[in-house]
Amino acid sequence: MEITFRFFASLSERTGATEGKVDLPGDATVRDLWDELGSRFPTLAEIGFTPMVACDMEYADWESPLRGVREVAFLPPVSGG
Amino acid sequence: MFRLQRQPIRLDELVQAVREDGHGAVAIFLGTVRNHNIGRKVLNLEYEAYPAMAVREMERIGRLVLEQYDVDRLAMVHRIGRLEIGETSVAVVAASAHRAAAMEACRCAIDRLKETVPIWKKEIFEGGEAWIEGAGGPMRPL
């Protein structure tokens, strides 16, 4: 299945990517996607924080299944205000 | 009214959007761009958002606050893009019959916004620039 990933703020700066697509097996989880992205973007290993995750714009956790999900966003700790 | 905008926030417009004749109180919180942070001289800030999710989160906070407090109307507006020192980056406006509920709702809404709404600021300071990650200031360790 094809999943769109999105990076924001320091994550997009570090990887040079704001979004892209990854093809994953049907039973994949958020963690599997992150591992796949880690091999595509080695600089992700250096970020120094655990991103928050949103599946189709709802906060999710690392073990969330991706079946039926269109877009997964990896979010640095937020700092609005 | 829950939105992101590039242009300056107009407070009169927000007050007008929430105030009704049955209200005796409108509480307002404004976040403004400070010229210093953790010992650095700040020159300006650059705000980025995950726009659609940020608005959804603000709407979710709005529903929660309206359930939890005796307020009738709430507005939250956040700027994105480059902001200069002294500009308003965020406004929260709550209206109710009496002041206590409006003030408490306002406080709750901005606290939650800073925790969960996907917006980030990059600080451009004298000598460098850095993304601020987490409400506390510099990066949280793993």
gemmi code that builds the backbone of each chain (N, CA, C; Angstrom):
import gemmi

chains = {
    "A": [
        ("MET", (0.851, -1.190, 0.000), (0.000, 0.000, 0.000), (0.890, 1.245, 0.000)),
        ("GLU", (0.366, 2.295, -0.587), (1.170, 3.504, -0.714), (0.758, 4.523, 0.344)),
        ("ILE", (1.746, 5.007, 1.088), (1.496, 5.971, 2.163), (2.250, 7.260, 1.840)),
        ("THR", (1.586, 8.385, 2.040), (2.263, 9.674, 1.907), (2.811, 10.067, 3.271)),
        ("PHE", (4.090, 10.426, 3.316), (4.640, 10.924, 4.589), (4.877, 12.418, 4.467)),
        ("ARG", (4.833, 13.091, 5.600), (5.118, 14.526, 5.619), (6.055, 14.856, 6.772)),
        ("PHE", (6.980, 15.748, 6.508), (7.907, 16.251, 7.532), (7.679, 17.740, 7.699)),
        ("PHE", (7.851, 18.216, 8.925), (7.694, 19.645, 9.187), (8.893, 20.185, 9.961)),
        ("ALA", (9.042, 21.483, 9.875), (10.012, 22.248, 10.675), (11.405, 21.607, 10.583)),
        ("SER", (12.011, 21.271, 11.735), (13.393, 20.776, 11.690), (13.496, 19.455, 10.946)),
        ("LEU", (12.418, 18.665, 10.932), (12.482, 17.381, 10.215), (12.618, 17.606, 8.715)),
        ("SER", (11.896, 18.578, 8.182), (12.031, 18.817, 6.743), (13.360, 19.491, 6.445)),
        ("GLU", (13.826, 20.316, 7.380), (15.117, 20.958, 7.157), (16.248, 19.931, 7.160)),
        ("ARG", (16.191, 18.995, 8.092), (17.255, 17.992, 8.203), (17.281, 17.023, 7.025)),
        ("THR", (16.105, 16.698, 6.518), (16.047, 15.682, 5.468), (16.034, 16.312, 4.080)),
        ("GLY", (15.721, 17.587, 4.007), (15.566, 18.233, 2.712), (14.279, 17.816, 2.014)),
        ("ALA", (13.357, 17.179, 2.749), (12.101, 16.700, 2.153), (10.915, 17.219, 2.962)),
        ("THR", (9.855, 17.595, 2.288), (8.641, 17.969, 3.010), (7.598, 16.852, 2.925)),
        ("GLU", (7.616, 16.101, 1.833), (6.700, 14.965, 1.720), (7.160, 14.013, 0.632)),
        ("GLY", (6.573, 12.830, 0.647), (6.910, 11.846, -0.368), (6.032, 10.622, -0.178)),
        ("LYS", (6.309, 9.600, -0.971), (5.490, 8.394, -0.889), (6.363, 7.179, -0.594)),
        ("VAL", (5.793, 6.252, 0.173), (6.495, 5.021, 0.504), (5.530, 3.864, 0.268)),
        ("ASP", (6.053, 2.799, -0.337), (5.227, 1.612, -0.543), (5.539, 0.617, 0.580)),
        ("LEU", (4.510, 0.196, 1.307), (4.713, -0.682, 2.474), (3.760, -1.861, 2.410)),
        ("PRO", (4.129, -2.976, 3.086), (3.194, -4.109, 3.165), (1.926, -3.722, 3.924)),
        ("GLY", (0.856, -4.452, 3.691), (-0.459, -4.112, 4.259), (-0.546, -4.124, 5.771)),
        ("ASP", (0.377, -4.845, 6.427), (0.300, -4.916, 7.892), (1.286, -3.953, 8.559)),
        ("ALA", (1.803, -3.002, 7.792), (2.830, -2.102, 8.324), (2.253, -1.148, 9.370)),
        ("THR", (3.130, -0.735, 10.300), (2.753, 0.231, 11.331), (3.533, 1.531, 11.102)),
        ("VAL", (3.195, 2.525, 11.914), (3.923, 3.800, 11.852), (5.419, 3.556, 12.021)),
        ("ARG", (5.770, 2.677, 12.954), (7.191, 2.396, 13.202), (7.874, 1.839, 11.956)),
        ("ASP", (7.180, 0.960, 11.232), (7.765, 0.406, 10.000), (8.025, 1.518, 8.987)),
        ("LEU", (7.092, 2.443, 8.902), (7.270, 3.573, 7.980), (8.484, 4.395, 8.398)),
        ("TRP", (8.587, 4.673, 9.700), (9.703, 5.467, 10.214), (11.031, 4.772, 9.920)),
        ("ASP", (11.072, 3.434, 10.101), (12.305, 2.684, 9.833), (12.682, 2.796, 8.356)),
        ("GLU", (11.672, 2.688, 7.505), (11.911, 2.813, 6.066), (12.448, 4.215, 5.733)),
        ("LEU", (11.854, 5.229, 6.364), (12.307, 6.600, 6.116), (13.715, 6.816, 6.653)),
        ("GLY", (14.030, 6.110, 7.740), (15.370, 6.219, 8.317), (16.447, 5.749, 7.355)),
        ("SER", (16.114, 4.738, 6.535), (17.130, 4.305, 5.568), (17.166, 5.244, 4.353)),
        ("ARG", (16.032, 5.864, 4.071), (16.014, 6.818, 2.960), (16.686, 8.137, 3.340)),
        ("PHE", (16.506, 8.535, 4.605), (17.044, 9.812, 5.090), (17.903, 9.552, 6.337)),
        ("PRO", (19.181, 9.212, 6.145), (20.028, 8.858, 7.296), (20.106, 9.963, 8.357)),
        ("THR", (19.893, 11.223, 7.973), (19.993, 12.312, 8.957), (18.883, 12.243, 10.006)),
        ("LEU", (17.856, 11.436, 9.780), (16.795, 11.296, 10.787), (17.337, 10.720, 12.098)),
        ("ALA", (18.437, 9.981, 11.996), (19.020, 9.387, 13.205), (19.582, 10.461, 14.138)),
        ("GLU", (19.777, 11.672, 13.619), (20.459, 12.718, 14.407), (19.506, 13.729, 15.020)),
        ("ILE", (18.198, 13.505, 14.933), (17.296, 14.605, 15.294), (17.230, 14.903, 16.787)),
        ("GLY", (17.520, 13.914, 17.635), (17.586, 14.223, 19.066), (16.251, 14.329, 19.782)),
        ("PHE", (15.160, 13.982, 19.132), (13.866, 13.911, 19.817), (13.033, 12.841, 19.139)),
        ("THR", (11.993, 12.395, 19.839), (11.054, 11.456, 19.223), (9.897, 12.257, 18.661)),
        ("PRO", (9.683, 12.201, 17.365), (8.591, 12.997, 16.803), (7.230, 12.504, 17.305)),
        ("MET", (6.263, 13.396, 17.271), (4.889, 12.966, 17.425), (4.417, 12.532, 16.042)),
        ("VAL", (3.367, 11.721, 16.018), (2.899, 11.162, 14.757), (1.421, 11.479, 14.581)),
        ("ALA", (1.037, 11.849, 13.372), (-0.388, 12.030, 13.073), (-0.724, 11.214, 11.831)),
        ("CYS", (-1.745, 10.375, 11.958), (-2.255, 9.617, 10.814), (-3.525, 10.304, 10.334)),
        ("ASP", (-3.518, 10.741, 9.088), (-4.647, 11.488, 8.540), (-5.104, 12.581, 9.506)),
        ("MET", (-4.129, 13.300, 10.029), (-4.345, 14.492, 10.855), (-4.907, 14.214, 12.246)),
        ("GLU", (-4.830, 12.950, 12.714), (-5.187, 12.633, 14.103), (-3.928, 12.085, 14.767)),
        ("TYR", (-3.641, 12.558, 15.983), (-2.488, 12.022, 16.687), (-2.618, 10.510, 16.832)),
        ("ALA", (-1.501, 9.837, 16.609), (-1.497, 8.374, 16.657), (-0.230, 7.944, 17.387)),
        ("ASP", (-0.073, 6.642, 17.629), (1.183, 6.217, 18.251), (1.988, 5.347, 17.293)),
        ("TRP", (3.162, 4.972, 17.767), (4.134, 4.323, 16.885), (3.702, 2.940, 16.448)),
        ("GLU", (2.810, 2.326, 17.224), (2.366, 0.985, 16.842), (1.086, 1.023, 16.014)),
        ("SER", (0.566, 2.217, 15.719), (-0.688, 2.307, 14.957), (-0.536, 1.639, 13.593)),
        ("PRO", (-1.516, 0.804, 13.221), (-1.479, 0.200, 11.884), (-1.767, 1.258, 10.822)),
        ("LEU", (-1.194, 1.055, 9.660), (-1.346, 2.049, 8.590), (-2.425, 1.678, 7.577)),
        ("ARG", (-3.015, 0.513, 7.744), (-4.045, 0.111, 6.792), (-5.176, 1.151, 6.786)),
        ("GLY", (-5.514, 1.624, 5.612), (-6.582, 2.619, 5.493), (-6.116, 4.055, 5.698)),
        ("VAL", (-4.851, 4.218, 6.077), (-4.321, 5.568, 6.304), (-3.738, 6.103, 4.996)),
        ("ARG", (-3.963, 7.383, 4.734), (-3.470, 7.984, 3.497), (-2.171, 8.750, 3.749)),
        ("GLU", (-2.177, 9.515, 4.856), (-1.066, 10.435, 5.089), (-0.578, 10.338, 6.528)),
        ("VAL", (0.737, 10.187, 6.682), (1.332, 10.143, 8.016), (2.292, 11.318, 8.150)),
        ("ALA", (2.063, 12.123, 9.176), (2.937, 13.278, 9.399), (3.789, 13.030, 10.623)),
        ("PHE", (5.075, 13.361, 10.525), (5.991, 13.281, 11.660), (6.243, 14.703, 12.139)),
        ("LEU", (5.945, 14.931, 13.418), (5.895, 16.291, 13.936), (6.927, 16.489, 15.038)),
        ("PRO", (7.818, 17.434, 14.892), (8.682, 17.781, 16.018), (7.802, 18.284, 17.168)),
        ("PRO", (8.318, 18.244, 18.415), (7.544, 18.812, 19.525), (7.078, 20.223, 19.138)),
        ("VAL", (5.802, 20.493, 19.329), (5.228, 21.735, 18.784), (5.671, 22.945, 19.612)),
        ("SER", (5.673, 24.097, 19.001), (6.127, 25.316, 19.691), (5.359, 26.549, 19.241)),
        ("GLY", (4.056, 26.342, 19.000), (3.233, 27.496, 18.639), (3.021, 28.398, 19.842)),
        ("GLY", (2.397, 29.518, 19.590), (2.088, 30.467, 20.665), (2.939, 31.702, 20.557)),
    ],
    "B": [
        ("MET", (-14.402, 30.975, 15.562), (-13.459, 31.279, 14.483), (-12.095, 30.677, 14.846)),
        ("PHE", (-11.637, 29.756, 14.037), (-10.358, 29.090, 14.274), (-9.595, 29.106, 12.970)),
        ("ARG", (-8.472, 29.816, 12.937), (-7.768, 29.860, 11.656), (-6.301, 30.255, 11.808)),
        ("LEU", (-5.568, 29.999, 10.729), (-4.194, 30.467, 10.587), (-4.234, 31.600, 9.593)),
        ("GLN", (-3.354, 32.571, 9.765), (-3.315, 33.639, 8.756), (-1.927, 34.245, 8.655)),
        ("ARG", (-1.617, 34.728, 7.465), (-0.325, 35.380, 7.242), (-0.380, 36.855, 7.627)),
        ("GLN", (-1.537, 37.453, 7.460), (-1.643, 38.888, 7.712), (-1.826, 39.166, 9.207)),
        ("PRO", (-1.527, 40.389, 9.642), (-1.644, 40.721, 11.071), (-3.031, 40.417, 11.633)),
        ("ILE", (-3.054, 40.084, 12.922), (-4.307, 39.774, 13.603), (-5.001, 41.068, 13.983)),
        ("ARG", (-6.279, 41.160, 13.641), (-7.074, 42.342, 14.006), (-7.991, 41.973, 15.162)),
        ("LEU", (-7.642, 42.498, 16.307), (-8.343, 42.136, 17.528), (-9.820, 42.531, 17.492)),
        ("ASP", (-10.101, 43.713, 16.940), (-11.509, 44.175, 16.916), (-12.381, 43.183, 16.151)),
        ("GLU", (-11.823, 42.599, 15.108), (-12.581, 41.628, 14.310), (-12.897, 40.376, 15.140)),
        ("LEU", (-11.926, 39.942, 15.956), (-12.129, 38.744, 16.772), (-13.149, 39.005, 17.872)),
        ("VAL", (-13.051, 40.159, 18.495), (-14.003, 40.497, 19.562), (-15.411, 40.543, 18.977)),
        ("GLN", (-15.514, 41.155, 17.831), (-16.820, 41.237, 17.171), (-17.372, 39.843, 16.849)),
        ("ALA", (-16.479, 38.923, 16.513), (-16.907, 37.574, 16.132), (-17.470, 36.785, 17.315)),
        ("VAL", (-17.017, 37.093, 18.540), (-17.472, 36.292, 19.690), (-18.491, 37.005, 20.586)),
        ("ARG", (-18.476, 38.330, 20.607), (-19.295, 39.065, 21.578), (-20.767, 39.092, 21.177)),
        ("GLU", (-21.621, 38.845, 22.165), (-23.068, 38.959, 21.951), (-23.653, 39.784, 23.084)),
        ("ASP", (-24.909, 40.193, 22.934), (-25.488, 41.108, 23.914), (-25.713, 40.474, 25.284)),
        ("GLY", (-25.757, 39.151, 25.324), (-25.907, 38.481, 26.617), (-24.589, 38.339, 27.364)),
        ("HIS", (-23.505, 38.772, 26.751), (-22.180, 38.627, 27.374), (-21.825, 39.848, 28.202)),
        ("GLY", (-21.247, 39.563, 29.375), (-20.726, 40.656, 30.184), (-19.217, 40.655, 30.221)),
        ("ALA", (-18.595, 39.678, 29.539), (-17.139, 39.578, 29.610), (-16.562, 39.032, 28.308)),
        ("VAL", (-15.489, 39.661, 27.872), (-14.688, 39.125, 26.768), (-13.256, 39.080, 27.272)),
        ("ALA", (-12.692, 37.869, 27.389), (-11.301, 37.742, 27.833), (-10.426, 37.526, 26.615)),
        ("ILE", (-9.268, 38.173, 26.637), (-8.372, 38.140, 25.474), (-6.978, 37.743, 25.924)),
        ("PHE", (-6.404, 36.768, 25.249), (-4.977, 36.502, 25.427), (-4.272, 36.786, 24.110)),
        ("LEU", (-3.190, 37.557, 24.176), (-2.360, 37.768, 22.993), (-0.960, 37.257, 23.289)),
        ("GLY", (-0.442, 36.421, 22.399), (0.968, 36.046, 22.469), (1.718, 36.987, 21.549)),
        ("THR", (2.814, 37.567, 22.045), (3.556, 38.532, 21.222), (5.010, 38.102, 21.085)),
        ("VAL", (5.629, 38.545, 20.040), (7.016, 38.142, 19.741), (7.976, 38.918, 20.649)),
        ("ARG", (8.694, 38.148, 21.456), (9.593, 38.706, 22.474), (10.991, 38.901, 21.883)),
        ("ASN", (11.701, 39.936, 22.360), (13.020, 40.230, 21.782), (14.162, 39.455, 22.434)),
        ("HIS", (13.826, 38.527, 23.333), (14.896, 37.726, 23.943), (14.364, 36.334, 24.256)),
        ("ASN", (15.251, 35.357, 24.266), (14.878, 33.997, 24.651), (16.140, 33.248, 25.071)),
        ("ILE", (16.054, 32.560, 26.187), (17.181, 31.814, 26.768), (18.526, 32.532, 26.542)),
        ("GLY", (18.519, 33.807, 26.902), (19.757, 34.574, 26.881), (20.183, 35.091, 25.505)),
        ("ARG", (19.358, 34.847, 24.475), (19.743, 35.310, 23.143), (18.902, 36.523, 22.748)),
        ("LYS", (19.497, 37.379, 21.932), (18.753, 38.517, 21.415), (18.015, 38.067, 20.153)),
        ("VAL", (16.689, 38.036, 20.237), (15.876, 37.535, 19.123), (15.628, 38.665, 18.127)),
        ("LEU", (15.795, 38.357, 16.845), (15.583, 39.371, 15.793), (14.187, 39.245, 15.191)),
        ("ASN", (13.766, 38.020, 14.898), (12.382, 37.774, 14.455), (12.091, 36.279, 14.534)),
        ("LEU", (10.840, 35.931, 14.273), (10.426, 34.524, 14.317), (9.781, 34.145, 12.994)),
        ("GLU", (9.945, 32.873, 12.645), (9.322, 32.353, 11.432), (8.421, 31.194, 11.885)),
        ("TYR", (7.114, 31.327, 11.653), (6.182, 30.280, 12.079), (5.793, 29.404, 10.900)),
        ("GLU", (5.795, 28.088, 11.157), (5.340, 27.122, 10.156), (4.259, 26.258, 10.808)),
        ("ALA", (3.312, 25.794, 10.011), (2.247, 24.944, 10.550), (1.979, 23.785, 9.601)),
        ("TYR", (1.330, 22.778, 10.151), (0.688, 21.731, 9.335), (-0.745, 22.246, 9.242)),
        ("PRO", (-1.042, 23.017, 8.202), (-2.206, 23.911, 8.265), (-3.536, 23.211, 8.540)),
        ("ALA", (-3.865, 22.186, 7.768), (-5.189, 21.580, 7.936), (-5.327, 20.953, 9.321)),
        ("MET", (-4.255, 20.300, 9.792), (-4.342, 19.671, 11.112), (-4.355, 20.717, 12.214)),
        ("ALA", (-3.615, 21.802, 12.030), (-3.591, 22.857, 13.049), (-4.993, 23.421, 13.258)),
        ("VAL", (-5.716, 23.650, 12.184), (-7.076, 24.180, 12.311), (-7.986, 23.148, 12.975)),
        ("ARG", (-7.842, 21.888, 12.579), (-8.633, 20.823, 13.220), (-8.377, 20.751, 14.709)),
        ("GLU", (-7.104, 20.855, 15.100), (-6.759, 20.798, 16.520), (-7.334, 21.998, 17.262)),
        ("MET", (-7.261, 23.163, 16.642), (-7.831, 24.351, 17.294), (-9.339, 24.187, 17.457)),
        ("GLU", (-9.983, 23.615, 16.456), (-11.433, 23.387, 16.558), (-11.752, 22.382, 17.667)),
        ("ARG", (-10.897, 21.360, 17.777), (-11.094, 20.349, 18.817), (-10.950, 20.989, 20.205)),
        ("ILE", (-9.919, 21.815, 20.363), (-9.722, 22.519, 21.635), (-10.926, 23.415, 21.907)),
        ("GLY", (-11.421, 24.062, 20.876), (-12.589, 24.936, 21.027), (-13.795, 24.169, 21.561)),
        ("ARG", (-14.056, 22.998, 20.989), (-15.205, 22.194, 21.454), (-15.020, 21.798, 22.918)),
        ("LEU", (-13.797, 21.380, 23.240), (-13.498, 20.949, 24.603), (-13.697, 22.081, 25.612)),
        ("VAL", (-13.190, 23.250, 25.256), (-13.270, 24.402, 26.157), (-14.728, 24.845, 26.332)),
        ("LEU", (-15.484, 24.802, 25.259), (-16.894, 25.202, 25.366), (-17.686, 24.221, 26.240)),
        ("GLU", (-17.268, 22.948, 26.216), (-17.921, 21.956, 27.074), (-17.541, 22.146, 28.534)),
        ("GLN", (-16.274, 22.487, 28.735), (-15.714, 22.485, 30.083), (-16.017, 23.769, 30.869)),
        ("TYR", (-16.166, 24.881, 30.174), (-16.350, 26.167, 30.847), (-17.672, 26.782, 30.421)),
        ("ASP", (-18.119, 27.708, 31.247), (-19.403, 28.335, 30.973), (-19.211, 29.525, 30.022)),
        ("VAL", (-18.632, 29.217, 28.863), (-18.440, 30.255, 27.843), (-19.267, 29.901, 26.609)),
        ("ASP", (-19.649, 30.915, 25.862), (-20.498, 30.685, 24.689), (-19.716, 30.676, 23.392)),
        ("ARG", (-18.689, 31.511, 23.335), (-17.982, 31.658, 22.065), (-16.487, 31.772, 22.326)),
        ("LEU", (-15.746, 31.206, 21.376), (-14.296, 31.241, 21.491), (-13.715, 31.461, 20.097)),
        ("ALA", (-12.671, 32.249, 20.017), (-11.946, 32.406, 18.747), (-10.461, 32.192, 19.013)),
        ("MET", (-9.797, 31.483, 18.090), (-8.347, 31.299, 18.185), (-7.761, 31.531, 16.799)),
        ("VAL", (-6.799, 32.431, 16.751), (-6.156, 32.733, 15.464), (-4.652, 32.731, 15.680)),
        ("HIS", (-3.937, 32.054, 14.791), (-2.478, 32.002, 14.894), (-1.868, 32.488, 13.591)),
        ("ARG", (-0.829, 33.299, 13.717), (-0.113, 33.751, 12.517), (0.852, 32.671, 12.036)),
        ("ILE", (1.114, 32.657, 10.733), (2.231, 31.890, 10.189), (3.081, 32.834, 9.337)),
        ("GLY", (4.300, 32.401, 9.025), (5.214, 33.249, 8.270), (6.118, 34.027, 9.213)),
        ("ARG", (6.734, 35.068, 8.663), (7.725, 35.815, 9.437), (7.068, 36.906, 10.282)),
        ("LEU", (7.434, 36.947, 11.555), (6.888, 37.962, 12.462), (8.015, 38.752, 13.112)),
        ("GLU", (7.782, 40.039, 13.238), (8.782, 40.914, 13.846), (8.513, 41.050, 15.351)),
        ("ILE", (9.504, 41.540, 16.074), (9.383, 41.760, 17.521), (8.146, 42.618, 17.805)),
        ("GLY", (7.374, 42.202, 18.773), (6.210, 42.984, 19.189), (4.928, 42.614, 18.479)),
        ("GLU", (5.026, 41.877, 17.380), (3.795, 41.503, 16.677), (3.043, 40.420, 17.450)),
        ("THR", (1.745, 40.357, 17.234), (0.915, 39.334, 17.870), (0.979, 38.053, 17.041)),
        ("SER", (1.443, 36.973, 17.683), (1.542, 35.691, 16.966), (0.283, 34.856, 17.139)),
        ("VAL", (-0.400, 35.044, 18.267), (-1.601, 34.250, 18.522), (-2.581, 35.077, 19.347)),
        ("ALA", (-3.856, 34.884, 19.067), (-4.897, 35.539, 19.855), (-5.950, 34.503, 20.224)),
        ("VAL", (-6.349, 34.527, 21.501), (-7.454, 33.699, 21.974), (-8.466, 34.639, 22.610)),
        ("VAL", (-9.700, 34.537, 22.186), (-10.739, 35.443, 22.687), (-11.931, 34.594, 23.121)),
        ("ALA", (-12.358, 34.767, 24.365), (-13.484, 33.995, 24.900), (-14.527, 34.947, 25.452)),
        ("ALA", (-15.788, 34.642, 25.198), (-16.872, 35.514, 25.649), (-17.859, 34.724, 26.482)),
        ("SER", (-18.302, 35.347, 27.580), (-19.265, 34.687, 28.461), (-20.080, 35.735, 29.217)),
        ("ALA", (-21.070, 35.255, 29.938), (-21.918, 36.168, 30.703), (-21.113, 36.842, 31.815)),
        ("HIS", (-20.209, 36.077, 32.446), (-19.434, 36.605, 33.577), (-17.951, 36.343, 33.366)),
        ("ARG", (-17.123, 37.135, 34.049), (-15.698, 37.160, 33.701), (-14.919, 35.889, 34.015)),
        ("ALA", (-15.247, 35.208, 35.123), (-14.392, 34.091, 35.544), (-14.303, 33.025, 34.459)),
        ("ALA", (-15.441, 32.657, 33.904), (-15.446, 31.587, 32.894), (-14.650, 32.005, 31.660)),
        ("ALA", (-14.806, 33.246, 31.247), (-14.097, 33.710, 30.042), (-12.587, 33.669, 30.270)),
        ("MET", (-12.161, 34.111, 31.454), (-10.718, 34.145, 31.725), (-10.146, 32.734, 31.837)),
        ("GLU", (-10.858, 31.856, 32.511), (-10.374, 30.474, 32.651), (-10.345, 29.765, 31.293)),
        ("ALA", (-11.359, 29.984, 30.491), (-11.430, 29.345, 29.174), (-10.281, 29.803, 28.289)),
        ("CYS", (-9.976, 31.078, 28.387), (-8.901, 31.665, 27.594), (-7.571, 31.009, 27.967)),
        ("ARG", (-7.344, 30.879, 29.261), (-6.116, 30.273, 29.768), (-5.996, 28.818, 29.303)),
        ("CYS", (-7.091, 28.088, 29.452), (-7.090, 26.683, 29.078), (-6.808, 26.528, 27.579)),
        ("ALA", (-7.441, 27.358, 26.777), (-7.301, 27.243, 25.318), (-5.866, 27.514, 24.868)),
        ("ILE", (-5.232, 28.530, 25.422), (-3.859, 28.826, 24.966), (-2.897, 27.759, 25.491)),
        ("ASP", (-3.131, 27.262, 26.701), (-2.260, 26.193, 27.215), (-2.335, 24.959, 26.316)),
        ("ARG", (-3.541, 24.614, 25.922), (-3.695, 23.429, 25.064), (-3.140, 23.662, 23.667)),
        ("LEU", (-3.345, 24.855, 23.165), (-2.780, 25.169, 21.843), (-1.269, 24.926, 21.848)),
        ("LYS", (-0.619, 25.372, 22.908), (0.839, 25.239, 22.956), (1.284, 23.789, 23.112)),
        ("GLU", (0.384, 22.934, 23.566), (0.729, 21.524, 23.732), (0.489, 20.687, 22.479)),
        ("THR", (-0.582, 20.979, 21.768), (-0.987, 20.008, 20.728), (-1.156, 20.558, 19.316)),
        ("VAL", (-1.239, 21.850, 19.131), (-1.507, 22.340, 17.770), (-0.197, 22.334, 16.967)),
        ("PRO", (-0.187, 21.651, 15.820), (1.070, 21.508, 15.073), (1.516, 22.799, 14.378)),
        ("ILE", (2.167, 23.623, 15.187), (2.762, 24.884, 14.722), (4.152, 24.932, 15.351)),
        ("TRP", (5.110, 25.442, 14.591), (6.492, 25.531, 15.086), (7.029, 26.917, 14.809)),
        ("LYS", (7.921, 27.359, 15.700), (8.581, 28.631, 15.447), (10.076, 28.420, 15.279)),
        ("LYS", (10.612, 29.135, 14.311), (12.060, 29.179, 14.162), (12.497, 30.543, 14.652)),
        ("GLU", (13.491, 30.517, 15.539), (13.969, 31.760, 16.104), (15.184, 32.218, 15.321)),
        ("ILE", (15.129, 33.444, 14.836), (16.293, 34.046, 14.197), (16.865, 35.013, 15.220)),
        ("PHE", (18.047, 34.687, 15.717), (18.630, 35.494, 16.794), (19.983, 36.027, 16.344)),
        ("GLU", (20.549, 36.898, 17.164), (21.857, 37.444, 16.838), (22.867, 36.323, 16.839)),
        ("GLY", (23.428, 36.017, 15.680), (24.439, 34.965, 15.627), (23.941, 33.618, 15.147)),
        ("GLY", (22.664, 33.498, 14.812), (22.220, 32.204, 14.299), (20.717, 32.072, 14.216)),
        ("GLU", (20.274, 30.860, 13.993), (18.839, 30.568, 13.975), (18.625, 29.142, 14.452)),
        ("ALA", (17.449, 28.887, 15.029), (17.170, 27.551, 15.557), (15.673, 27.320, 15.617)),
        ("TRP", (15.255, 26.092, 15.266), (13.865, 25.705, 15.490), (13.662, 25.528, 16.980)),
        ("ILE", (12.562, 26.052, 17.473), (12.200, 25.826, 18.869), (11.328, 24.576, 18.883)),
        ("GLU", (11.681, 23.626, 19.715), (10.956, 22.354, 19.714), (10.476, 22.051, 21.114)),
        ("GLY", (9.172, 22.086, 21.277), (8.578, 21.953, 22.599), (8.363, 23.336, 23.180)),
        ("ALA", (7.299, 23.457, 23.999), (6.915, 24.766, 24.520), (7.951, 25.315, 25.483)),
        ("GLY", (8.776, 24.434, 26.055), (9.720, 24.851, 27.089), (10.911, 25.634, 26.581)),
        ("GLY", (11.148, 25.674, 25.295), (12.303, 26.393, 24.780), (13.143, 25.498, 23.902)),
        ("PRO", (14.388, 25.223, 24.274), (15.240, 24.437, 23.381), (14.792, 22.979, 23.333)),
        ("MET", (15.405, 22.222, 22.451), (15.015, 20.835, 22.194), (14.934, 19.986, 23.452)),
        ("ARG", (13.916, 19.175, 23.524), (13.821, 18.171, 24.584), (14.760, 17.024, 24.253)),
        ("PRO", (15.442, 16.492, 25.243), (16.251, 15.299, 24.945), (15.346, 14.096, 24.685)),
        ("LEU", (15.904, 13.069, 24.096), (15.138, 11.842, 23.804), (14.615, 11.194, 25.071)),
    ],
}
model = gemmi.Model(1)
for chain_id, residues in chains.items():
    chain = gemmi.Chain(chain_id)
    for i, (resn, *xyz) in enumerate(residues, 1):
        res = gemmi.Residue()
        res.name, res.seqid = resn, gemmi.SeqId(i, " ")
        for name, pos in zip(("N", "CA", "C"), xyz):
            atom = gemmi.Atom()
            atom.name, atom.element = name, gemmi.Element(name[0])
            atom.pos, atom.b_iso = gemmi.Position(*pos), 0.0
            res.add_atom(atom)
        chain.add_residue(res)
    model.add_chain(chain)
structure = gemmi.Structure()
structure.add_model(model)
structure.setup_entities()
